[in-house]
Amino acid sequence: MPAPSPPRPQPGWLAPALIATAALFLIGLFSTELSDTDSWIHLATGRYILTHHRLTWPDPFHYTTALNPPASAGEATIRRFNLTHEWLAQAGMYVIYRAGGFGAVVLYKGLLMALLCLTTGHVARLRTGSTLWGIAASLAAASLAIEFAHDRPSLLTFVFTALFIAIFEERRWLWLLPPLALIWANCHGGFFIGWIVCGAYSLSALLRRDWRLLIPSVAVALVSLINPNGINVIRTLVGYRQSSLTSSLQEWSHGDLWGPPWAFIILLYGSALMLAISWKRVRLTDWLLFVAFAAASYSAFRNEMLLGLFAPILIAAYFPWKRSLPAVAHYAALAALLGGLVFGIARGSFFQLRAAEWRFPAGAARFLADHHIQAPLFNTFEDGGYLMWRGQKVFISGQGLSEAVFQDYRMITGTPPADPRRDQALARYHVGAIVVNAFEYNSGTLYPVALALADPSESDWKLVYDDPEALVFLRELPPGVGPLPKSRIVDHLVNECTVHVERDPEFSLCARTLGNLFLRAGDRARARSILSLYLAHPYGDDPEVRRAYMDLLRH
């Protein structure tokens, strides 16, 4: 019998075409509209640095910071750190905005996230010798990275972590590590993750009596201390864990190691299983980085992408059953990526080169500027960054600079309408203007301050502006501005929630909250309408709301 013919070699263009198509798919996937509340803080800070040629210390954005001296040395350290540790990334972000507007900022984010995933895939390809494993690892990393696709400097910590791992795996270009570390240390405070990566690879090499990695690793540690805060990043992290302000933020909550089978859980336990199956041949470096990144992911939700970029490499490297796939698998992968790219573009979810200003008080900021309102401003936490970007000095923002201000903020927004402490706190800060949205959209909570200000018996504060994004109240009316009837606030609640649910159905709990409010008030028509909106975009299975809605239909 004739010997079987050897498999035909793949055409030389196929692997580059796969990688290029994957890159374009990932850039489109991550090019979502600029919508993160903190993005505006970074743009405003970058503008300030390049305009005034100095860092934003002392705080130029919050008038409340100077009124509340730090309660401790630790709080003073955190304040300075939060205002300065991302200066280089913020300046770069503003330069990109000046060059190409919000579309350029969105595209920059897409490129960074694609680089992160493709670097993960490159390392997986090095470890397996397979382009398909590399593509699979890139897409696995992307499945979690989409949750972190915000226009923030923190993305750079994930990108630099992946680049450090890739350089160590290549064992080439080790001379790049110190200059990359210097840039990293001035872009984001997570630069100490580079120390962990260097330590893991260096320790493994030293146990083999290989000293080549020691010098670049020591150089990384030394040059990364050349930043506005030096080694205070460690003290700052300790302070974060003790801060009531930070601990209240979702991104600093503990990672859920037992949650539903979404991307993080699959990557965490999938990589742990591969390590367990192949434990005899697992590299020491892989054990060290897996434990370090898993611990970091548990310590704070915001760190989960560290595990997300490393777990696909481990799964690819230690998956026990690898077979050489026929050429048709490569063509199928290419077709699937092209199909996904075309689908994303046609759907409008790819390349959203714009800012989601519908989420933010754009009209309210314009109203304040047009009427030259300079009174001290109270604002909600999530709108502080946008108002900073529009030139306002704000009460609070996502920078989280003062524990005392945060406690006063929680009291002002959260106490019942009749509580006198709200007015006392507003008077203490001499607040003359209030810009608020009505809901906290992660939880669907209705801010009690909105209801308090809507009360017709509240005569100190006049409603002067209303659109689906914000309400504006003034204590004193400037020339040419008259009060609006407070009865409009009920319609505002409906309009604000409806816009958010229709544009971002993932956050629909405001409609549930509002429906219950109307039910308690006896407004069955509005309750029926807003609960219908909620049930069209439910947060999850909600039999209680279904029963209430069916009762409204029957009666």
C-alpha positions as CSV (number, residue, x, y, z in Angstrom):
1,M,0.0,0.0,0.0
2,P,1.3,3.5,-0.8
3,A,2.3,5.5,2.3
4,P,-0.2,8.2,3.2
5,S,0.7,11.6,1.8
6,P,1.9,14.1,4.4
7,P,-0.5,16.9,5.3
8,R,-0.3,19.9,3.0
9,P,1.5,22.9,4.6
10,Q,-0.7,25.8,5.4
11,P,-0.3,28.9,3.1
12,G,2.1,31.5,4.6
13,W,-0.6,34.1,4.7
14,L,-3.0,32.2,6.9
15,A,-1.4,32.8,10.3
16,P,-0.8,36.5,9.8
17,A,-4.3,36.9,8.5
18,L,-5.7,35.2,11.6
19,I,-3.7,37.4,13.9
20,A,-4.6,40.6,12.0
21,T,-8.3,39.7,11.9
22,A,-8.2,38.9,15.6
23,A,-6.5,42.3,16.3
24,L,-9.2,44.2,14.3
25,F,-12.0,42.2,16.0
26,L,-10.6,43.0,19.5
27,I,-10.1,46.7,18.7
28,G,-13.7,46.9,17.6
29,L,-14.9,44.9,20.6
30,F,-13.2,47.3,23.0
31,S,-14.0,50.5,21.2
32,T,-17.1,51.3,23.2
33,E,-18.3,54.8,23.9
34,L,-16.6,56.8,26.6
35,S,-19.0,56.4,29.5
36,D,-17.0,55.8,32.7
37,T,-17.5,58.4,35.3
38,D,-13.8,58.6,36.1
39,S,-12.8,59.2,32.5
40,W,-13.7,62.8,32.9
41,I,-11.5,63.2,35.9
42,H,-8.5,61.9,33.9
43,L,-9.2,64.2,31.0
44,A,-9.7,67.2,33.3
45,T,-6.4,66.3,35.2
46,G,-4.5,65.9,31.9
47,R,-5.8,69.3,30.7
48,Y,-4.7,70.9,34.0
49,I,-1.2,69.4,33.9
50,L,-0.6,70.5,30.4
51,T,-2.1,74.0,30.9
52,H,-0.5,74.8,34.2
53,H,2.7,72.7,33.8
54,R,2.4,71.2,37.2
55,L,0.8,68.3,39.0
56,T,-2.7,68.6,40.6
57,W,-1.4,69.1,44.1
58,P,-2.8,70.7,46.1
59,D,-6.3,69.8,44.9
60,P,-7.6,72.3,42.3
61,F,-10.9,70.6,41.6
62,H,-12.8,70.1,44.9
63,Y,-13.5,73.2,47.1
64,T,-14.4,70.8,49.9
65,T,-10.8,69.4,50.2
66,A,-9.3,72.5,51.7
67,L,-12.2,72.8,54.2
68,N,-11.4,69.3,55.6
69,P,-7.8,68.9,56.6
70,P,-6.6,65.2,56.5
71,A,-7.6,63.4,59.7
72,S,-4.3,61.4,59.7
73,A,-1.0,61.1,58.0
74,G,-2.4,58.1,56.1
75,E,-5.2,60.1,54.7
76,A,-2.8,62.9,53.6
77,T,-0.7,60.2,51.8
78,I,-3.8,58.8,50.0
79,R,-4.9,62.3,49.0
80,R,-1.5,63.1,47.4
81,F,-1.3,59.7,45.8
82,N,-4.8,59.9,44.3
83,L,-4.1,63.3,42.8
84,T,-0.7,62.5,41.3
85,H,0.0,58.8,40.7
86,E,-1.5,58.7,37.2
87,W,-0.2,62.0,35.9
88,L,1.6,60.7,32.8
89,A,-1.3,58.6,31.6
90,Q,-3.7,61.5,32.2
91,A,-1.5,64.0,30.3
92,G,-1.2,61.4,27.4
93,M,-5.0,60.9,27.4
94,Y,-5.6,64.6,27.1
95,V,-3.1,64.9,24.2
96,I,-4.9,62.1,22.4
97,Y,-8.2,64.0,23.0
98,R,-6.8,67.2,21.6
99,A,-5.5,65.4,18.6
100,G,-8.7,63.5,17.7
101,G,-11.5,64.2,20.1
102,F,-13.5,61.6,22.1
103,G,-13.3,59.2,19.1
104,A,-9.5,59.1,19.4
105,V,-9.7,58.4,23.2
106,V,-12.1,55.5,22.5
107,L,-9.8,54.1,19.8
108,Y,-6.8,54.4,22.2
109,K,-8.7,52.3,24.7
110,G,-9.5,49.8,22.1
111,L,-5.9,49.5,21.0
112,L,-4.7,49.1,24.6
113,M,-7.1,46.4,25.3
114,A,-6.4,44.6,22.1
115,L,-2.7,44.8,22.9
116,L,-3.3,43.3,26.3
117,C,-5.3,40.3,24.8
118,L,-2.9,39.8,21.9
119,T,0.1,39.8,24.2
120,T,-1.6,37.1,26.3
121,G,-2.2,35.2,23.1
122,H,1.4,35.7,22.0
123,V,2.7,34.1,25.2
124,A,0.3,31.2,24.8
125,R,1.5,30.7,21.3
126,L,5.1,30.6,22.6
127,R,4.2,28.0,25.2
128,T,2.3,25.8,22.8
129,G,3.7,26.5,19.3
130,S,0.2,26.9,18.0
131,T,-1.4,30.0,16.5
132,L,-4.9,28.6,17.2
133,W,-4.1,28.3,20.9
134,G,-2.8,31.8,20.8
135,I,-6.0,33.1,19.2
136,A,-8.1,31.1,21.7
137,A,-6.1,32.6,24.7
138,S,-6.5,36.1,23.3
139,L,-10.3,35.6,23.1
140,A,-10.4,34.0,26.5
141,A,-8.7,37.0,28.0
142,A,-11.1,39.3,26.1
143,S,-14.1,37.5,27.6
144,L,-13.1,39.1,31.0
145,A,-11.3,42.2,29.7
146,I,-14.6,43.5,28.3
147,E,-15.7,44.1,31.9
148,F,-12.7,46.4,32.4
149,A,-12.9,48.3,29.1
150,H,-13.0,51.7,30.7
151,D,-11.1,54.8,29.7
152,R,-8.8,54.8,32.7
153,P,-5.0,54.7,33.3
154,S,-5.5,51.4,35.3
155,L,-5.7,49.7,31.9
156,L,-2.0,50.3,31.6
157,T,-1.2,48.2,34.6
158,F,-2.8,45.2,32.9
159,V,-1.0,46.0,29.6
160,F,2.4,46.4,31.3
161,T,1.9,43.2,33.3
162,A,1.3,41.3,30.1
163,L,4.3,42.9,28.4
164,F,6.6,42.0,31.3
165,I,5.4,38.4,31.2
166,A,6.0,38.3,27.4
167,I,9.5,39.8,27.7
168,F,10.5,37.2,30.4
169,E,9.0,34.4,28.3
170,E,10.9,35.5,25.2
171,R,14.2,36.1,27.2
172,R,14.9,38.8,24.7
173,W,14.6,42.6,25.1
174,L,15.2,42.4,28.8
175,W,16.8,45.8,28.6
176,L,13.3,47.2,27.9
177,L,12.1,46.3,31.3
178,P,13.6,49.3,33.3
179,P,12.4,52.0,30.8
180,L,8.9,50.3,30.7
181,A,8.9,50.3,34.5
182,L,9.7,54.0,34.7
183,I,6.8,54.8,32.4
184,W,4.5,52.4,34.2
185,A,5.4,54.0,37.6
186,N,4.3,57.4,36.4
187,C,1.1,56.1,34.7
188,H,-0.5,54.1,37.4
189,G,0.1,53.1,41.0
190,G,-0.2,49.4,40.2
191,F,3.4,49.4,39.0
192,F,4.4,47.2,42.0
193,I,2.8,44.3,40.1
194,G,5.9,44.5,37.9
195,W,8.0,43.7,41.0
196,I,5.9,40.6,41.5
197,V,6.4,39.5,37.9
198,C,10.1,40.2,38.1
199,G,10.4,38.4,41.5
200,A,8.6,35.3,40.2
201,Y,10.8,34.9,37.1
202,S,14.0,35.8,38.9
203,L,13.4,33.4,41.8
204,S,12.8,30.5,39.4
205,A,15.9,31.4,37.5
206,L,18.1,31.7,40.6
207,L,17.1,28.3,41.7
208,R,18.5,27.0,38.4
209,R,21.6,29.1,39.1
210,D,20.7,31.5,36.3
211,W,21.7,35.0,37.2
212,R,20.7,36.8,34.0
213,L,17.3,38.0,35.2
214,L,18.6,39.5,38.5
215,I,20.1,42.7,37.1
216,P,17.1,43.8,35.0
217,S,14.7,42.9,37.9
218,V,16.7,45.0,40.4
219,A,16.8,47.9,37.9
220,V,13.0,47.7,37.5
221,A,12.6,48.0,41.3
222,L,14.9,51.0,41.5
223,V,13.7,53.0,38.5
224,S,10.1,52.5,39.3
225,L,10.6,54.5,42.5
226,I,11.2,57.6,40.4
227,N,7.6,58.8,40.6
228,P,5.7,61.6,42.5
229,N,5.0,59.2,45.5
230,G,8.1,57.0,45.6
231,I,7.4,53.8,47.6
232,N,4.3,55.2,49.3
233,V,2.2,53.0,47.0
234,I,2.5,50.3,49.7
235,R,1.3,52.6,52.5
236,T,-1.5,53.8,50.2
237,L,-2.8,50.3,49.6
238,V,-2.8,49.7,53.4
239,G,-4.8,52.9,53.8
240,Y,-7.3,51.9,51.1
241,R,-8.1,48.7,52.9
242,Q,-8.9,50.8,56.1
243,S,-10.9,53.5,54.3
244,S,-14.7,53.5,54.7
245,L,-14.8,55.6,51.4
246,T,-12.8,53.1,49.4
247,S,-14.4,50.0,50.9
248,S,-17.9,51.3,49.9
249,L,-16.9,51.3,46.2
250,Q,-17.8,48.2,44.2
251,E,-14.4,48.0,42.5
252,W,-12.7,47.6,45.8
253,S,-15.0,44.9,47.1
254,H,-13.7,41.3,47.4
255,G,-13.8,39.3,44.3
256,D,-16.5,36.6,44.2
257,L,-14.7,33.2,44.0
258,W,-18.0,31.3,44.1
259,G,-20.1,33.3,41.7
260,P,-22.0,32.2,38.6
261,P,-20.0,30.6,35.7
262,W,-19.0,33.9,34.1
263,A,-15.6,34.6,32.6
264,F,-13.6,35.1,35.8
265,I,-14.9,32.0,37.5
266,I,-14.3,29.8,34.4
267,L,-10.7,31.2,34.0
268,L,-9.9,30.9,37.7
269,Y,-11.0,27.3,38.1
270,G,-10.1,26.2,34.6
271,S,-6.5,27.3,35.2
272,A,-6.4,25.8,38.7
273,L,-7.6,22.5,37.2
274,M,-4.9,22.5,34.6
275,L,-2.2,23.2,37.2
276,A,-3.6,20.4,39.4
277,I,-3.7,17.9,36.5
278,S,-0.1,18.8,35.3
279,W,1.4,19.6,38.7
280,K,4.5,17.6,38.1
281,R,5.6,19.7,35.2
282,V,4.3,23.1,36.3
283,R,6.9,25.8,36.4
284,L,7.6,27.5,39.7
285,T,7.0,30.8,38.1
286,D,3.5,29.7,37.0
287,W,2.6,28.6,40.6
288,L,3.9,31.9,42.0
289,L,2.1,34.2,39.6
290,F,-1.1,32.2,39.8
291,V,-1.2,32.4,43.6
292,A,-0.3,36.1,43.5
293,F,-2.9,37.1,40.9
294,A,-5.6,34.9,42.4
295,A,-5.0,36.6,45.8
296,A,-5.0,40.0,44.2
297,S,-8.3,39.1,42.5
298,Y,-9.9,38.1,45.7
299,S,-8.6,41.2,47.6
300,A,-10.4,43.5,45.1
301,F,-12.7,43.1,42.2
302,R,-10.7,45.6,40.2
303,N,-7.7,43.2,40.2
304,E,-9.5,40.3,38.5
305,M,-8.0,41.1,35.1
306,L,-4.6,40.1,36.4
307,L,-5.8,36.5,36.7
308,G,-7.8,37.1,33.5
309,L,-4.6,37.7,31.5
310,F,-2.6,34.9,33.0
311,A,-5.1,32.1,33.3
312,P,-5.5,31.6,29.5
313,I,-1.7,31.1,29.2
314,L,-1.8,28.5,31.9
315,I,-4.8,26.7,30.3
316,A,-3.1,26.7,26.9
317,A,0.2,25.6,28.3
318,Y,-1.0,22.7,30.5
319,F,-4.1,21.5,28.6
320,P,-3.3,17.8,28.6
321,W,-4.9,16.8,25.2
322,K,-3.5,18.6,22.3
323,R,-3.9,17.4,18.8
324,S,-2.8,18.9,15.5
325,L,-5.9,20.4,14.0
326,P,-6.5,20.2,10.2
327,A,-6.0,23.3,8.1
328,V,-9.8,23.7,7.9
329,A,-9.8,24.6,11.6
330,H,-7.6,27.7,10.8
331,Y,-9.9,28.7,8.0
332,A,-13.0,28.2,10.2
333,A,-11.4,30.4,12.9
334,L,-10.6,33.1,10.3
335,A,-14.2,33.0,9.1
336,A,-15.6,33.1,12.6
337,L,-13.5,36.2,13.4
338,L,-14.5,37.9,10.2
339,G,-18.2,37.1,10.9
340,G,-17.9,38.5,14.4
341,L,-16.3,41.6,13.1
342,V,-19.0,42.2,10.5
343,F,-21.7,41.5,13.0
344,G,-20.3,43.9,15.6
345,I,-20.0,46.7,13.0
346,A,-23.5,46.1,11.6
347,R,-25.0,46.0,15.1
348,G,-23.3,49.3,16.0
349,S,-21.5,47.9,19.1
350,F,-18.0,48.1,17.5
351,F,-16.1,51.3,17.0
352,Q,-18.4,53.6,19.0
353,L,-16.1,56.5,18.6
354,R,-18.0,59.0,20.8
355,A,-18.6,60.0,24.4
356,A,-21.9,58.9,26.1
357,E,-22.7,62.4,27.3
358,W,-26.4,61.3,27.6
359,R,-25.3,59.7,30.9
360,F,-23.9,63.0,32.4
361,P,-25.2,66.5,33.3
362,A,-24.2,68.1,30.0
363,G,-27.2,70.4,29.9
364,A,-26.9,71.3,33.6
365,A,-23.3,72.2,33.2
366,R,-24.2,74.4,30.2
367,F,-26.9,76.1,32.3
368,L,-24.5,76.9,35.1
369,A,-22.0,78.3,32.7
370,D,-24.5,80.3,30.7
371,H,-25.9,82.0,33.8
372,H,-22.4,82.5,35.4
373,I,-23.4,80.6,38.6
374,Q,-20.4,80.6,40.9
375,A,-22.1,79.5,44.2
376,P,-20.5,76.5,45.9
377,L,-21.9,73.4,44.2
378,F,-23.2,70.1,45.7
379,N,-23.2,67.2,43.2
380,T,-23.7,63.5,43.2
381,F,-20.6,61.3,43.3
382,E,-20.9,59.9,39.8
383,D,-21.3,63.3,38.2
384,G,-18.3,65.0,39.9
385,G,-15.8,64.1,37.2
386,Y,-17.9,65.4,34.3
387,L,-18.6,68.7,36.1
388,M,-14.8,69.0,36.7
389,W,-14.3,68.5,33.0
390,R,-16.8,71.3,32.3
391,G,-14.9,73.7,34.5
392,Q,-16.8,73.4,37.8
393,K,-15.3,73.1,41.3
394,V,-17.2,70.2,42.8
395,F,-18.2,68.8,46.1
396,I,-17.1,65.3,45.5
397,S,-15.9,63.0,42.7
398,G,-14.5,59.5,42.2
399,Q,-11.0,60.6,43.3
400,G,-12.1,60.0,46.9
401,L,-9.9,62.6,48.7
402,S,-11.6,63.2,52.1
403,E,-13.3,60.7,54.5
404,A,-15.1,63.6,56.2
405,V,-16.5,64.9,52.9
406,F,-17.6,61.4,52.0
407,Q,-19.5,61.0,55.2
408,D,-21.1,64.4,54.8
409,Y,-22.0,63.4,51.2
410,R,-23.7,60.2,52.3
411,M,-25.6,62.0,54.9
412,I,-26.8,64.8,52.5
413,T,-27.9,62.3,49.8
414,G,-29.2,59.5,52.0
415,T,-31.1,61.0,55.0
416,P,-34.9,61.1,54.9
417,P,-36.5,64.2,53.5
418,A,-37.4,65.7,56.9
419,D,-34.0,65.2,58.4
420,P,-32.6,68.6,59.4
421,R,-29.0,67.4,59.2
422,R,-29.1,67.7,55.4
423,D,-29.7,71.5,55.5
424,Q,-27.1,71.9,58.3
425,A,-24.5,70.2,56.2
426,L,-25.3,72.2,53.1
427,A,-25.1,75.4,55.1
428,R,-21.8,74.4,56.6
429,Y,-20.3,74.2,53.1
430,H,-22.2,77.3,52.0
431,V,-23.8,75.4,49.1
432,G,-25.8,77.6,46.8
433,A,-26.4,75.3,43.9
434,I,-27.3,71.6,43.7
435,V,-26.9,69.4,40.6
436,V,-28.2,65.9,41.1
437,N,-29.3,62.8,39.2
438,A,-32.0,60.8,40.9
439,F,-30.7,57.2,40.9
440,E,-27.6,55.2,41.7
441,Y,-27.9,52.8,38.8
442,N,-25.9,49.8,40.0
443,S,-28.3,49.3,42.8
444,G,-31.3,51.2,41.5
445,T,-31.5,53.2,44.6
446,L,-33.4,56.5,44.5
447,Y,-31.5,59.3,46.2
448,P,-33.6,60.6,49.1
449,V,-32.2,64.1,48.4
450,A,-34.1,64.2,45.1
451,L,-37.4,63.5,47.0
452,A,-36.5,66.1,49.7
453,L,-35.9,68.8,47.2
454,A,-39.1,67.9,45.3
455,D,-41.2,68.6,48.4
456,P,-43.4,71.6,47.8
457,S,-42.8,72.7,51.4
458,E,-39.1,73.0,50.7
459,S,-38.9,76.7,50.0
460,D,-35.2,77.3,50.3
461,W,-34.3,75.5,47.1
462,K,-35.9,76.4,43.7
463,L,-35.9,74.0,40.8
464,V,-34.4,76.0,37.8
465,Y,-33.4,73.3,35.3
466,D,-34.6,69.9,34.4
467,D,-33.6,67.4,31.7
468,P,-33.4,63.6,31.7
469,E,-29.8,63.7,33.0
470,A,-30.0,66.1,35.9
471,L,-31.9,68.5,38.1
472,V,-30.6,71.9,39.1
473,F,-31.7,73.7,42.3
474,L,-30.6,77.2,43.4
475,R,-30.9,78.9,46.7
476,E,-30.8,82.4,45.2
477,L,-32.0,83.1,41.7
478,P,-29.8,85.1,39.4
479,P,-31.2,87.7,36.9
480,G,-33.2,86.1,34.1
481,V,-33.8,82.8,35.9
482,G,-37.2,81.9,37.2
483,P,-38.3,78.9,39.3
484,L,-39.9,75.8,37.6
485,P,-42.9,74.0,39.2
486,K,-41.6,71.2,41.4
487,S,-44.3,68.9,40.1
488,R,-42.0,68.4,37.1
489,I,-39.7,66.3,39.3
490,V,-42.1,63.3,39.1
491,D,-41.9,63.3,35.3
492,H,-38.1,63.8,35.6
493,L,-37.8,60.6,37.6
494,V,-39.7,58.7,34.9
495,N,-37.7,60.3,32.0
496,E,-34.3,59.8,33.7
497,C,-34.9,56.2,34.5
498,T,-36.4,55.4,31.1
499,V,-33.5,56.9,29.1
500,H,-31.0,54.9,31.1
501,V,-32.9,51.6,30.8
502,E,-33.5,52.0,27.1
503,R,-29.8,52.9,26.4
504,D,-28.2,50.6,29.0
505,P,-30.7,47.8,29.8
506,E,-28.2,46.0,32.0
507,F,-29.0,48.6,34.7
508,S,-32.7,48.4,34.9
509,L,-33.3,48.4,38.7
510,C,-34.2,52.1,38.8
511,A,-37.5,51.1,37.1
512,R,-38.2,48.5,39.8
513,T,-37.5,51.1,42.5
514,L,-39.7,53.7,40.8
515,G,-42.5,51.2,40.2
516,N,-42.6,50.4,43.9
517,L,-42.6,54.1,44.7
518,F,-45.6,54.7,42.5
519,L,-47.4,51.7,43.9
520,R,-47.0,53.1,47.5
521,A,-48.2,56.5,46.3
522,G,-51.3,54.9,44.7
523,D,-50.3,56.0,41.2
524,R,-51.3,52.8,39.4
525,A,-51.0,54.2,35.9
526,R,-47.4,55.3,36.3
527,A,-46.6,52.1,38.2
528,R,-47.9,49.9,35.4
529,S,-46.0,51.9,32.8
530,I,-42.6,51.8,34.5
531,L,-42.9,48.2,35.7
532,S,-43.6,47.2,32.1
533,L,-40.3,48.9,31.2
534,Y,-38.5,46.9,33.9
535,L,-40.0,43.6,32.9
536,A,-38.9,44.2,29.3
537,H,-35.3,44.5,30.6
538,P,-35.3,42.5,33.9
539,Y,-32.3,42.5,36.1
540,G,-33.0,38.8,36.7
541,D,-36.0,36.5,37.4
542,D,-38.3,38.7,39.5
543,P,-41.6,36.9,40.3
544,E,-42.6,39.6,42.8
545,V,-42.7,42.3,40.2
546,R,-44.4,40.0,37.7
547,R,-47.2,39.4,40.2
548,A,-47.5,43.1,41.0
549,Y,-47.7,44.0,37.3
550,M,-50.3,41.3,36.6
551,D,-52.4,42.7,39.5
552,L,-52.2,46.1,38.0
553,L,-53.4,44.8,34.6
554,R,-56.3,43.0,36.2
555,H,-57.4,46.1,38.2
